[in-house]
Amino acid sequence: MKLKIVAFFITLLFVAGSGSFSHASTVAQSSGLGNDDAPVVFYDFSSLSCPHCADWHNNILPQIKENYIDTGKARIVFMPMPLNRPALMGEQIARCVPEDQYIQVIDFLFENQKNWAFSGDPKEALLQQAALLGLDREKAIACIEDRDLEESIANSARESAATYQIRSTPTFVFDNGERKLKGTGNYERFSGMIDFLYERHLGELEMKKLKEETSSDTDTSE
């Protein structure tokens, strides 16, 4: 899903206005899986209506979670990058629930993407999905029609796209923006990146330990 991202942001920003990035960024940064102090942190820029994004979340993420996130080696942070109006409305629905349930809603919407993202009436289809999640219909409608919420999501996505040069979804950013993986690929593609960064981290810890020991020995000899 390339280039559509730019066209949609341009359209959306005319509707949403310039706004502020700070609030949306804070929400996005806290929506992740894994320990805050995990040695490898990467960012997932996905759109809820993107089939490739759903494929990654449904089939590759569970393996990464089991082998890297649950073991404390890595943390993933979800950064919403809506490509179209259905994806934006889906993200708004996800913001309707308590923050600790956000990821559960994202997982549900990806798993059931075919039931709402390509519907002739995506708003009604999303409201039906929200009902399955136990969300009150009137509250869900209020979230979808909340222009301040829409603006905060749009501004967050715009800022992220500019900062990390996001041109398609899914895009995964590692190493503070120095490395990226674009598209779905396979599990080995992602495990290889995480293994590399994790081993580098261990090497850096070893070097730090050696320097500290050397410094301690020098101080003792003096």
Buried (B, 14 or more C-beta within 10 A) or exposed (E): BEEBBBEBBEEBBEEBEEBEBEBBBEBBEEBBBBBEEBBBBBBBBBBBBBBBBBBBBEEBBEBBBEBBBEEEBBBBBBBBBBBBBBBBBBBBBBBBBEEEBBBEBBBBBBEBBEBBBEBEEBBEBBBBBBEEBEBEEEEBBEBBEBEEBBBBBBBBBBBBBEEBEBBBBBBBBBBEEEEBBBBBBEBEEBBEBBBBBBEEBEEEEEEEEEEEEEEEEEEEEE
